[in-house]
Amino acid sequence: MTEEEFEKLVAEGYEKLPEWVREKIKNVALLAEDEPSEEDRKAEGLSDDETLLGLYKGIPLSARGENYGVGMTLPDTITLYKLPILEAAEEDGKPVADVVAETIWHEFAHHFGMDEHEVRYRENERDGH
């Protein structure tokens, strides 16, 4: 899959978020990279056999105070990692577009202030587990 094809899936995955969710998203850049950097792997405490499908970095909406955005404020970032997503799609027998959309949902849940435990709980609830 080319970089352009993957970026198109990322854009389409973002559009799958409900409109009311997209309207609440503020100051977030959606990025695509091949794999997590060594720095991000260390920061997330990953072992050699672990990886990330996506990563949210920033100040969640729930933690932004009244002074957020005063002066120069860099955007939060959500990065989707192409190679781990392709591998996960193949292992799970899912279309790549579905894994991309699920990863976008997961990372934007962090943007809205959910911690990893809450995100996983809601994913399980959504999937009927």
Secondary structure as the mmCIF struct_conf table of DSSP 4:
data_model
#
loop_
_struct_conf.conf_type_id
_struct_conf.id
_struct_conf.beg_label_comp_id
_struct_conf.beg_label_asym_id
_struct_conf.beg_label_seq_id
_struct_conf.end_label_comp_id
_struct_conf.end_label_asym_id
_struct_conf.end_label_seq_id
HELX_RH_AL_P HELX_RH_AL_P1 GLU A 3 GLU A 15
TURN_TY1_P TURN_TY1_P1 LYS A 16 LYS A 16
BEND BEND1 LEU A 17 LEU A 17
HELX_RH_AL_P HELX_RH_AL_P2 GLU A 19 LYS A 24
BEND BEND2 ASN A 27 ASN A 27
STRN STRN1 VAL A 28 GLU A 33
BEND BEND3 ASP A 34 GLU A 35
HELX_RH_AL_P HELX_RH_AL_P3 GLU A 38 ALA A 43
TURN_TY1_P TURN_TY1_P2 GLU A 44 GLY A 45
TURN_TY1_P TURN_TY1_P3 ASP A 48 ASP A 49
BEND BEND4 LEU A 53 LEU A 53
STRN STRN2 GLY A 54 LYS A 57
BEND BEND5 GLY A 58 GLY A 58
HELX_RH_3T_P HELX_RH_3T_P1 LEU A 61 ALA A 63
TURN_TY1_P TURN_TY1_P4 GLU A 66 GLY A 69
BEND BEND6 VAL A 70 GLY A 71
HELX_LH_PP_P HELX_LH_PP_P1 LEU A 74 PRO A 75
STRN STRN3 ASP A 76 TYR A 81
HELX_RH_AL_P HELX_RH_AL_P4 LYS A 82 ASP A 92
TURN_TY1_P TURN_TY1_P5 GLY A 93 GLY A 93
HELX_RH_AL_P HELX_RH_AL_P5 VAL A 96 HIS A 111
TURN_TY1_P TURN_TY1_P6 PHE A 112 GLY A 113
HELX_RH_AL_P HELX_RH_AL_P6 GLU A 116 ARG A 126
TURN_TY1_P TURN_TY1_P7 ASP A 127 GLY A 128
#
